[in-house]
């Protein structure tokens, strides 16, 4: 194989979406846990924690996964 034609690794496709992140911020109801939020950016985790604490939840935790966020909380 010629040097100029070497195989380059494929770019990792981002599964994060703006729409999923927006809905997680403004339209998510926190009724059932664990709550799985696919496609949500990890920078939204502190905002979700803030909203949970303001609504009276305790033992809150947000885990970042490869495909989004998983939210745990107890009322």
Contact map, one row per residue, 1 for C-alpha under 8 A:
111011000000000000000000000000000000000000000000000000000000000000000000000
111111000000000000000000000000000000000000000000000000000000000000000000000
111111000000000000000000000000000000000000000000000000000000000000000000000
011111000000000000000000000000000000000000000000000000000000000000000000000
111111100000000000000000000000000000000000000000000000000000000000000000000
111111110000000000000000000000000000000000000000000000000000000000000000000
000011111000000000000000000000000000000000000000000000000000000000000000000
000001111100000000000000000000000000000000000000000000000000000000000000000
000000111110000000000000000000000000000000000000000000000000000000000000000
000000011111000000000000000000000000000000000000000000000000000000000000000
000000001111100000000000000000000000000000000000000000000000000000000000000
000000000111110000000000000000000000000000000000000000000000000000000000000
000000000011111000000000000000000000000000000000000000000000000000000000000
000000000001111100000000000000000000000000000000000000000000000000000000000
000000000000111110000000000000000000001000000000000000000000000000100000000
000000000000011111011000000000000000011110000000000000000000000000110000000
000000000000001111111000000000000000001110000000000000000000000000000000000
000000000000000111111100000000000000000100000000000000000000000000000000000
000000000000000011111110000000000000000000000000000000000000000000000000000
000000000000000111111111000000000000111100000000000000000000000000000000000
000000000000000111111111100000000000001110010000000000000000000000000000000
000000000000000001111111111000000000000000000000000000000000000000000000000
000000000000000000111111111100000000000000000000000000000000000000000000000
000000000000000000011111111100000000100100000001000000000000000000000000000
000000000000000000001111111100000000000000010011000000000000000000000000000
000000000000000000000111111100000000000000000000000000000000000000000000000
000000000000000000000111111110000000000000000000000000000000000000000000000
000000000000000000000011111111000000000000000000000000000000000000000000000
000000000000000000000000001111100000000000000000000000000000000000000000000
000000000000000000000000000111111010000000000000000100000000000000000000000
000000000000000000000000000011111000000000000000000000000000000000000000000
000000000000000000000000000001111110000000000000000000000000000000000000000
000000000000000000000000000001111110000000000000000000000000000000000011100
000000000000000000000000000000011111000000000000000000000000000000000111100
000000000000000000000000000001011111100000000000000000000000000000000111000
000000000000000000000000000000000111110000000000000000000000000000011110000
000000000000000000010001000000000011111100000000000000000000000000011110000
000000000000000100010000000000000001111100000000000000000000000000111000000
000000000000001110011000000000000000111110000000000000000000000000111000000
000000000000000111011001000000000000111111010000000000000000000000111000000
000000000000000110001000000000000000001111111000000000000000000000011000000
000000000000000000000000000000000000000111111000000000000000000100011000000
000000000000000000000000000000000000000011111100000000000000000000000000000
000000000000000000001000100000000000000111111111000000000000000000000000000
000000000000000000000000000000000000000011111111100000000000010000001000000
000000000000000000000000000000000000000000111111110000000000000000000000000
000000000000000000000000100000000000000000011111111000000000000000000000000
000000000000000000000001100000000000000000011111111100000000000000000000000
000000000000000000000000000000000000000000001111111110000001110000000000000
000000000000000000000000000000000000000000000111111111000000000000000000000
000000000000000000000000000000000000000000000011111111100000000000000000000
000000000000000000000000000001000000000000000001111111111101000000000000100
000000000000000000000000000000000000000000000000111111111101000000000000000
000000000000000000000000000000000000000000000000011111111000000000000000000
000000000000000000000000000000000000000000000000001111111000000000000000000
000000000000000000000000000000000000000000000000000111111100000000000000001
000000000000000000000000000000000000000000000000000111111111000000000000111
000000000000000000000000000000000000000000000000000110011111000000000000111
000000000000000000000000000000000000000000000000000000001111100000000001110
000000000000000000000000000000000000000000000000100110001111110000000011110
000000000000000000000000000000000000000000000000100000000011111000000011100
000000000000000000000000000000000000000000001000100000000001111100001111000
000000000000000000000000000000000000000000000000000000000000111110001110000
000000000000000000000000000000000000000001000000000000000000011111011100000
000000000000000000000000000000000000000000000000000000000000001111111100000
000000000000000000000000000000000000000000000000000000000000000111110000000
000000000000001100000000000000000000011100000000000000000000000011111000000
000000000000000100000000000000000001111111000000000000000000000111111100000
000000000000000000000000000000000001111111001000000000000000011110111110000
000000000000000000000000000000000111100000000000000000000000011110011111000
000000000000000000000000000000001111100000000000000000000001111000001111100
000000000000000000000000000000001110000000000000000000000011110000000111110
000000000000000000000000000000001100000000000000000100001111100000000011111
000000000000000000000000000000000000000000000000000000001111000000000001111
000000000000000000000000000000000000000000000000000000011100000000000000111
